[in-house]
Amino acid sequence: MLHWDRITVLIRKEWLELRRSRGLLLSTFVPPLILPLFALGLIFAMGLVSDPDTAEIPAAAIDPALAGLGLEALAQVIFGRQFSTLFLLLPMVIPNVLASYSIVGEKNRRTLEPLLAAPISVGDLLLGKVLAAIIPGIALTWLCALLFAAGLGFVAIDPVVPGLVLHPGWIVMLLLASPLLALIAVALTVMVSARVNDPRSAQQIAGVLIVPVMLLFFGQMLGLFVLDPAVALLFSLVLALVAVGLLWLATQAFQREKILTRWR
């Protein structure tokens, strides 16, 4: 049985320690805020530059919604969709960094054993650390996406561009896939942290998770598919199954006896 009062206390403790680590705080939360600004700047530039070769792009064959767009508006939609997919990287990277420093940091500071001696179950402890890493990552991801969505209305050369970039498939991915990707990243981090003492070693697991997101990125860019709601829901379903399995494995790795005997 979970004790949410103890879990809440642990989350507050984790966030208090995060506030004290200003270097980690700045290096983790400031760069993601640059992504929407960079994306909006490039999309704005695409609306100013007309390339005659763009007329040869069979955009309507890839997505009928793109038929009839001018060259500049079409360029903005194409680049906007690619950059919108990159926002799915944030919920993997940010929680991964926070979880690795949280768990491995406890090992390095020799504070994990006293924490386990406190009146809190391993399940409450694991859930508290997972939520403490996931909540800021998801919140920052959605904030950056909101900034991107708000700014897109100002840089778009055609009023239909924002609706074509922020299509329903992307919204489904942002709302459903982002938390699932964060869960998978943290679950893998917990499993790796059970065997390493360096936060950077635990963070390298994020490189594995980037692969499926980059497949979406290049798939859209090459016109292999359109990220519609059906594709987004299917992708989210697969992620949900993977997340459940990895969370179960992480729970098996995060056992009190194993921690006390191996995490030294």
Order of alpha helices (4+ residues) and beta strands (2+ residues): alpha-alpha-alpha-alpha-alpha-alpha-alpha-alpha-alpha-alpha-alpha-alpha-alpha-alpha
